[in-house]
Amino acid sequence: MHDRKPSTTTAGDAPKLALFCQECGHTSKLGGDWLLREDDGGYWIVCPDCETTVVSQPVFE
């Protein structure tokens, strides 16, 4: 069994659909303040605080 740390966020505090940066802890709605970077190879959702890539999605032809 894995020990889990108690959450500091309650269900009423977090947006229904949110992203979380594992590097710095930034949390925001999917359409929130995240940076979107795109090129022919795909797109990346990047943390506005520490510029860590939170989501990386390649484009398949």
N, CA, C and O atoms as a DFTB+ gen file, in Angstrom:
244 C
 N C O
     1  1       0.846      -1.174       0.000
     2  2       0.000       0.000       0.000
     3  2       0.891       1.237       0.000
     4  3       1.928       1.268       0.663
     5  1       0.472       2.265      -0.759
     6  2       1.227       3.521      -0.855
     7  2       0.688       4.514       0.152
     8  3      -0.522       4.665       0.318
     9  1       1.612       5.192       0.824
    10  2       1.201       6.263       1.731
    11  2       0.983       7.517       0.926
    12  3       1.839       7.896       0.127
    13  1      -0.137       8.162       1.119
    14  2      -0.443       9.408       0.418
    15  2      -0.393      10.561       1.393
    16  3      -0.793      10.445       2.552
    17  1       0.111      11.679       0.895
    18  2       0.097      12.901       1.697
    19  2      -1.314      13.464       1.675
    20  3      -1.994      13.370       0.653
    21  1      -1.765      14.041       2.766
    22  2      -3.102      14.650       2.746
    23  2      -3.139      15.832       1.799
    24  3      -2.194      16.617       1.736
    25  1      -4.227      15.955       1.066
    26  2      -4.389      17.043       0.120
    27  2      -4.675      18.343       0.841
    28  3      -5.391      18.369       1.842
    29  1      -4.105      19.430       0.321
    30  2      -4.396      20.752       0.884
    31  2      -5.518      21.428       0.116
    32  3      -5.954      22.519       0.483
    33  1      -5.995      20.781      -0.960
    34  2      -7.082      21.316      -1.774
    35  2      -8.331      20.485      -1.543
    36  3      -8.283      19.255      -1.577
    37  1      -9.433      21.149      -1.311
    38  2     -10.697      20.429      -1.182
    39  2     -11.421      20.469      -2.512
    40  3     -11.083      21.272      -3.382
    41  1     -12.406      19.616      -2.676
    42  2     -13.150      19.549      -3.932
    43  2     -13.768      20.900      -4.290
    44  3     -13.889      21.229      -5.470
    45  1     -14.154      21.670      -3.302
    46  2     -14.755      22.972      -3.561
    47  2     -13.753      24.031      -3.968
    48  3     -14.136      25.058      -4.530
    49  1     -12.450      23.799      -3.689
    50  2     -11.409      24.778      -4.008
    51  2     -10.901      24.665      -5.437
    52  3     -10.606      25.682      -6.065
    53  1     -10.795      23.461      -5.958
    54  2     -10.186      23.236      -7.272
    55  2     -11.210      23.389      -8.388
    56  3     -12.373      23.018      -8.228
    57  1     -10.773      23.942      -9.528
    58  2     -11.657      23.993     -10.689
    59  2     -11.996      22.576     -11.145
    60  3     -11.248      21.638     -10.871
    61  1     -13.120      22.422     -11.840
    62  2     -13.543      21.104     -12.311
    63  2     -12.501      20.474     -13.224
    64  3     -12.209      19.285     -13.098
    65  1     -11.937      21.252     -14.138
    66  2     -10.914      20.756     -15.037
    67  2      -9.700      21.655     -14.878
    68  3      -9.695      22.793     -15.348
    69  1      -8.669      21.138     -14.213
    70  2      -7.497      21.959     -13.919
    71  2      -6.227      21.214     -14.280
    72  3      -6.194      19.984     -14.309
    73  1      -5.182      21.982     -14.555
    74  2      -3.853      21.438     -14.756
    75  2      -3.002      21.844     -13.561
    76  3      -3.245      22.870     -12.925
    77  1      -2.004      21.023     -13.271
    78  2      -1.146      21.229     -12.118
    79  2       0.302      21.067     -12.551
    80  3       0.652      20.053     -13.156
    81  1       1.144      22.039     -12.256
    82  2       2.568      21.947     -12.559
    83  2       3.265      21.192     -11.438
    84  3       3.255      21.632     -10.289
    85  1       3.865      20.063     -11.768
    86  2       4.547      19.256     -10.755
    87  2       5.861      19.875     -10.310
    88  3       6.410      19.490      -9.278
    89  1       6.369      20.826     -11.076
    90  2       7.635      21.462     -10.724
    91  2       7.457      22.550      -9.657
    92  3       8.188      22.571      -8.667
    93  1       6.482      23.456      -9.858
    94  2       6.346      24.598      -8.938
    95  2       5.013      24.631      -8.190
    96  3       4.851      25.417      -7.256
    97  1       4.044      23.773      -8.594
    98  2       2.771      23.733      -7.898
    99  2       1.699      24.646      -8.464
   100  3       0.593      24.690      -7.926
   101  1       1.992      25.378      -9.533
   102  2       0.996      26.269     -10.136
   103  2      -0.217      25.446     -10.570
   104  3      -0.064      24.379     -11.164
   105  1      -1.414      25.938     -10.277
   106  2      -2.654      25.277     -10.664
   107  2      -3.575      26.304     -11.304
   108  3      -3.716      27.422     -10.807
   109  1      -4.196      25.918     -12.406
   110  2      -5.127      26.806     -13.095
   111  2      -6.040      25.982     -13.982
   112  3      -5.715      24.852     -14.344
   113  1      -7.192      26.557     -14.334
   114  2      -8.116      25.901     -15.261
   115  2      -7.403      25.632     -16.579
   116  3      -6.409      26.284     -16.898
   117  1      -7.910      24.677     -17.338
   118  2      -7.333      24.349     -18.636
   119  2      -7.278      25.575     -19.534
   120  3      -6.278      25.765     -20.226
   121  1      -8.286      26.397     -19.554
   122  2      -8.294      27.613     -20.359
   123  2      -7.732      28.808     -19.617
   124  3      -7.926      29.946     -20.046
   125  1      -7.045      28.576     -18.519
   126  2      -6.527      29.650     -17.674
   127  2      -5.295      30.326     -18.249
   128  3      -5.256      30.654     -19.435
   129  1      -4.301      30.531     -17.421
   130  2      -3.141      31.336     -17.802
   131  2      -1.964      30.531     -18.352
   132  3      -0.855      31.057     -18.443
   133  1      -2.179      29.285     -18.715
   134  2      -1.116      28.454     -19.272
   135  2      -0.635      29.016     -20.607
   136  3      -1.409      29.625     -21.345
   137  1       0.637      28.810     -20.912
   138  2       1.211      29.236     -22.184
   139  2       1.068      28.091     -23.181
   140  3       1.324      26.938     -22.835
   141  1       0.663      28.393     -24.408
   142  2       0.520      27.393     -25.452
   143  2       1.600      27.625     -26.492
   144  3       1.706      28.714     -27.057
   145  1       2.399      26.600     -26.744
   146  2       3.447      26.681     -27.763
   147  2       3.155      25.622     -28.810
   148  3       2.893      24.465     -28.482
   149  1       3.201      26.022     -30.066
   150  2       2.872      25.121     -31.170
   151  2       3.938      25.175     -32.255
   152  3       4.602      26.195     -32.442
   153  1       4.091      24.061     -32.967
   154  2       4.846      24.021     -34.211
   155  2       4.318      22.842     -35.013
   156  3       3.335      22.218     -34.615
   157  1       4.951      22.529     -36.130
   158  2       4.463      21.451     -36.989
   159  2       4.504      20.090     -36.299
   160  3       3.776      19.179     -36.691
   161  1       5.340      19.943     -35.284
   162  2       5.486      18.662     -34.596
   163  2       4.486      18.412     -33.485
   164  3       4.365      17.281     -33.016
   165  1       3.757      19.449     -33.047
   166  2       2.790      19.264     -31.974
   167  2       2.551      20.544     -31.200
   168  3       2.834      21.647     -31.669
   169  1       2.020      20.364     -29.998
   170  2       1.813      21.517     -29.133
   171  2       2.159      21.167     -27.696
   172  3       2.156      20.001     -27.301
   173  1       2.461      22.213     -26.918
   174  2       2.874      22.060     -25.533
   175  2       2.138      23.076     -24.692
   176  3       2.009      24.236     -25.082
   177  1       1.657      22.650     -23.548
   178  2       1.089      23.567     -22.558
   179  2       2.163      23.747     -21.495
   180  3       2.647      22.779     -20.910
   181  1       2.531      25.014     -21.254
   182  2       3.693      25.350     -20.440
   183  2       3.267      26.198     -19.251
   184  3       2.407      27.070     -19.378
   185  1       3.867      25.943     -18.102
   186  2       3.578      26.705     -16.884
   187  2       4.027      28.159     -17.052
   188  3       5.159      28.403     -17.468
   189  1       3.165      29.126     -16.737
   190  2       3.542      30.535     -16.858
   191  2       4.520      30.987     -15.771
   192  3       5.156      32.031     -15.914
   193  1       4.648      30.219     -14.692
   194  2       5.537      30.608     -13.596
   195  2       6.971      30.111     -13.780
   196  3       7.925      30.870     -13.609
   197  1       7.118      28.815     -14.135
   198  2       8.465      28.245     -14.206
   199  2       8.828      27.703     -15.587
   200  3       9.931      27.195     -15.785
   201  1       7.897      27.810     -16.546
   202  2       8.087      27.390     -17.934
   203  2       8.342      25.895     -18.101
   204  3       8.964      25.476     -19.077
   205  1       7.864      25.089     -17.150
   206  2       7.915      23.633     -17.273
   207  2       6.800      23.184     -18.205
   208  3       5.685      23.697     -18.118
   209  1       7.079      22.235     -19.099
   210  2       6.053      21.678     -19.963
   211  2       5.155      20.778     -19.128
   212  3       5.622      19.827     -18.502
   213  1       3.856      21.089     -19.124
   214  2       2.878      20.338     -18.343
   215  2       2.188      19.294     -19.215
   216  3       1.904      18.189     -18.753
   217  1       1.917      19.640     -20.482
   218  2       1.308      18.718     -21.441
   219  2       2.091      18.819     -22.742
   220  3       2.386      19.917     -23.215
   221  1       2.426      17.664     -23.319
   222  2       3.103      17.615     -24.604
   223  2       2.302      16.695     -25.502
   224  3       2.082      15.530     -25.171
   225  1       1.864      17.220     -26.644
   226  2       1.032      16.429     -27.555
   227  2       1.609      16.495     -28.964
   228  3       1.534      17.537     -29.615
   229  1       2.191      15.377     -29.448
   230  2       2.683      15.377     -30.825
   231  2       1.528      15.333     -31.810
   232  3       0.428      14.891     -31.479
   233  1       1.793      15.797     -33.021
   234  2       0.806      15.738     -34.097
   235  2       1.204      14.581     -34.993
   236  3       2.342      14.512     -35.457
   237  1       0.263      13.663     -35.240
   238  2       0.515      12.521     -36.114
   239  2      -0.137      12.770     -37.456
   240  3      -1.263      13.262     -37.529
   241  1       0.572      12.431     -38.518
   242  2       0.032      12.630     -39.874
   243  2      -0.767      11.430     -40.300
   244  3      -1.301      11.405     -41.408
